[in-house]
């Protein structure tokens, strides 16, 4: 393999384009919908600290590794693992890692799209003025009525999947890049506005205290696993999404600096979302542990009662849908790239196949909130099971393998050359994190959960 190898899908037009796309992938429902509700379920501050530590010590080094693997091979994650294992003289079985990633992408997108459908439906609700003057009880009724209807959820899920596939079909440069170019900055501004509203409630201090004052007695072993899993989820790691984006990355771009920027932005967005939401939770006497409906039961209260709330409400949910879109396209891109590169499909055919499979899988999540809400496997609804299986197990296992591969299997001269760090010390720090700290941390958290520790 030569260093000048080109991806058959083309390249990002610039470093900025990659940053936008990868940030677009990272920032999504994970930050604004999931982070607040799992923080609420796991007791607040202590959970947040574990999550931040995981981003720093596990997420960032693995994100660098994943980008690096993709850029070196310039192919879909499955072929990347085959080529790079070959180059390092390692076992062929590494390509199963690529397969697990493709599977995780399908499973995640199947529920991601349903929740993104909720956000889409809320654009319409905001538009028709449903939240106007409503209190916490009225807003909860709106949410409960909505998720009780499988037909409505199916409609919005279908619409969101269609939008995702329409963007993906257009390919890297036209589709993915254009879609994220102006969304991220707008979302950021709106979140700041929501934080400003939260400051006007009397519960601002209580909300911020909940987020940032750790009480480790509230954190269970499963809470630690959820925090770690979320570090992978929110940075889009462990399944090849960042790898496939890295494969479109031009050669001369510094991976390290780019990754710091992406991870930093992602973390700030999540914390802002938390700061915006928890004061409203407490001011309205809601439960922090309300679950997946949390943002849909809190933010509309703000929109219904603040000046300009009609306008900002529409804008907020529109932005949320776009943030979700720029993430969902990265969940399916590894599968599409594989179908195109290996199965000789056109991009259109690949999109129809992979989109239809994901759409069908989505039924499991849709029914979890209504007709099958009592149907539990291992004490979890299908939605909860999919979330646990992917975010808490598949992504950390994928990340563990990526760390081992980048740290122990690949030749040092290759990783050093590919990462091209500004100085020897930062390379050494990365090497220690990727060889020892990240794999050991994932392993220990797993042991902790199965009760060995
Ligand atoms: N990171 C996205 C979010 O926070 C979700 C996502 C996109 C993702 N691509 C991924 C999660 C790949 C895991 C793997 O909403």
Boltz pocket constraint, residues with backbone or C-beta under 6 A from the ligand:
constraints:
  - pocket:
      binder: B
      contacts: [[A, 25], [A, 26], [A, 27], [A, 28], [A, 29], [A, 30], [A, 31], [A, 108], [A, 232], [A, 233], [A, 234], [A, 235], [A, 236], [A, 237], [A, 238], [A, 239], [A, 241], [A, 327], [A, 328], [A, 330], [A, 331], [A, 395]]
      max_distance: 6.0
